[in-house]
Amino acid sequence: MTSNIKYIGMDVHKESISACVRNSVGKVVMECVIETKASMILQFIDGLRGDLQVTFEEGTSAAWLYDLMKPHVTKLVVCDPRKNKSMREGNQNDKIDARRLAELLRLDHLTPVYHGEHGLRTLKELVRSYLTITKDLGRNFIINNSMRCGCYARKRGGIYSRRARSTRPGNGSVGFPRLARSVRRCC
């Protein structure tokens, strides 16, 4: 009894994808080059029958391709290109790379890279954007205030000069009364 599993290796690039389909015994059933568009990729996947197991290497399009293909295949492995030692051996071109990926998937010799759910990825992007914005706002606030207050403080000999620092009577702590006055006047 033959298994109806198809192992698909994809070498993904910006403009095109080289794909190789192997059956359960390792024979190359089909090879093709398809355009890197969602409609073309789904048309290719829908044209295949059986349990589809797909692999491609981590890259700039990996997250998009993972989200696109996950509902349409049985197993999806995004692999780490640095850990595929056999991929670096011998001749290399897109067709050969797709064949090797399909064979490594069939033999289960790939190191997968974690790709979380789409909602988690969106949350991470929102947090990263929030942190960037708050960091920029804080930096701008400090720059604007130092420029505003710095001009006034330099006219008087500077806020950190010996004359500006004084010891408060009673508690012995070092204070910056001129700094406090200059900030109050600027803000």
C-alpha positions in Angstrom: 0.0 0.0 0.0 1.5 3.3 -1.0 1.2 6.4 1.1 -0.4 9.5 -0.4 2.0 12.0 1.2 3.5 14.7 -1.0 6.7 16.4 0.2 7.1 19.9 -1.2 10.3 21.9 -1.0 10.2 25.6 -1.9 13.1 27.9 -2.7 11.5 31.3 -2.1 12.6 34.6 -3.7 11.0 38.0 -4.1 9.8 37.4 -7.7 9.5 33.6 -8.0 9.4 30.3 -6.1 11.0 27.1 -7.3 9.0 24.2 -6.1 9.8 20.5 -6.1 7.2 17.8 -5.2 8.3 14.3 -4.1 6.2 11.3 -3.3 6.6 9.1 -0.2 9.4 7.0 -1.8 11.4 10.1 -2.7 10.7 10.2 -6.5 10.3 13.7 -8.0 6.8 13.9 -9.1 6.7 17.6 -10.3 9.0 20.6 -10.5 7.9 24.1 -11.3 8.6 27.8 -10.9 5.7 29.9 -9.7 5.2 33.6 -9.2 5.4 34.9 -5.6 1.8 35.9 -5.5 -0.9 34.5 -3.1 -3.3 33.5 -5.8 -0.6 31.6 -7.8 0.8 29.8 -4.6 -2.7 28.7 -3.5 -3.6 27.6 -7.1 -0.4 25.4 -7.0 -1.2 23.9 -3.6 -4.9 23.3 -4.5 -3.8 21.4 -7.6 -2.0 18.8 -5.5 -3.8 15.8 -3.9 -3.1 13.9 -0.7 -1.4 15.0 2.5 0.8 17.9 1.7 3.9 18.6 3.8 5.7 21.8 2.8 9.0 23.3 3.7 10.9 26.5 2.9 13.7 28.4 4.5 13.4 31.3 6.9 13.6 34.6 5.0 11.9 38.0 4.4 8.7 36.4 3.1 8.6 33.5 5.6 6.0 35.0 7.9 3.7 36.0 5.1 4.0 32.6 3.4 3.5 30.7 6.6 0.2 32.5 7.3 -0.9 32.0 3.7 -0.2 28.3 3.5 -0.9 27.0 7.0 -4.6 26.4 6.5 -4.1 24.5 3.2 -1.4 21.9 4.2 -1.1 19.1 6.6 2.4 20.0 7.9 4.4 23.2 7.4 8.1 23.5 8.4 10.0 26.8 8.2 13.6 25.7 8.5 16.7 27.5 9.5 19.0 27.9 6.5 22.2 28.0 8.6 21.5 24.6 10.1 21.0 22.8 6.8 24.5 21.6 6.2 23.7 19.5 3.2 22.2 22.5 1.5 25.7 24.1 1.3 27.3 21.1 -0.4 27.8 20.8 -4.2 26.1 22.8 -6.9 23.5 25.3 -5.9 20.6 26.8 -7.9 17.0 27.3 -7.1 15.9 23.9 -8.7 18.5 21.9 -6.8 17.8 23.7 -3.5 14.0 23.0 -3.8 14.8 19.3 -4.5 17.1 19.1 -1.4 14.6 20.8 0.8 11.9 18.3 -0.3 14.2 15.4 0.4 15.3 16.7 3.8 11.6 17.1 4.7 10.9 13.5 3.6 13.8 12.3 5.8 12.8 14.6 8.7 16.3 16.2 8.8 15.2 19.8 9.0 15.6 22.1 12.0 12.3 24.1 12.3 12.0 27.7 13.2 9.1 28.8 15.4 6.4 30.8 13.8 3.7 31.8 16.2 0.1 32.6 15.5 -0.7 35.7 13.6 -2.3 37.4 16.6 0.9 37.1 18.7 3.0 38.6 15.8 0.6 41.6 15.6 0.9 42.1 19.4 4.7 42.0 19.1 4.7 44.6 16.3 2.4 46.9 18.3 4.6 46.7 21.4 7.7 47.4 19.4 6.0 50.4 17.8 4.9 51.7 21.2 8.4 51.4 22.7 9.9 53.2 19.7 7.4 56.0 19.9 7.8 56.5 23.7 11.6 56.4 23.3 11.5 59.1 20.6 9.1 61.2 22.6 11.3 61.0 25.6 14.3 61.9 23.6 12.6 64.9 22.0 11.3 66.1 25.4 14.8 66.0 26.9 16.4 67.7 23.9 13.8 70.5 23.8 14.0 71.2 27.5 17.8 71.2 27.6 17.9 73.6 24.7 15.2 75.8 26.3 16.8 75.8 29.8 20.4 75.5 28.8 20.6 78.9 27.2 19.3 80.6 30.3 21.5 78.7 32.6 24.7 79.4 30.6 24.1 83.1 30.8 24.4 82.8 34.6 27.6 80.8 34.7 26.1 77.4 34.2 23.9 75.2 36.4 26.8 72.9 37.4 29.3 75.6 38.3 30.5 75.9 41.9 28.6 79.1 42.4 25.3 77.4 41.3 25.6 74.5 43.7 24.9 75.3 47.3 24.4 73.4 50.6 21.0 73.8 52.0 21.1 74.9 55.6 19.9 72.3 58.1 20.1 69.0 56.1 23.6 69.2 54.5 22.4 67.9 51.1 23.7 69.4 47.9 20.9 71.3 46.0 20.6 72.9 42.7 18.4 76.0 43.3 19.4 77.8 40.1 18.4 74.8 38.1 15.0 74.6 39.7 14.5 78.3 39.1 15.6 78.1 35.5 13.3 75.1 34.8 10.3 76.9 36.4 11.0 80.0 34.2 11.3 78.0 31.0 8.4 75.6 31.4 
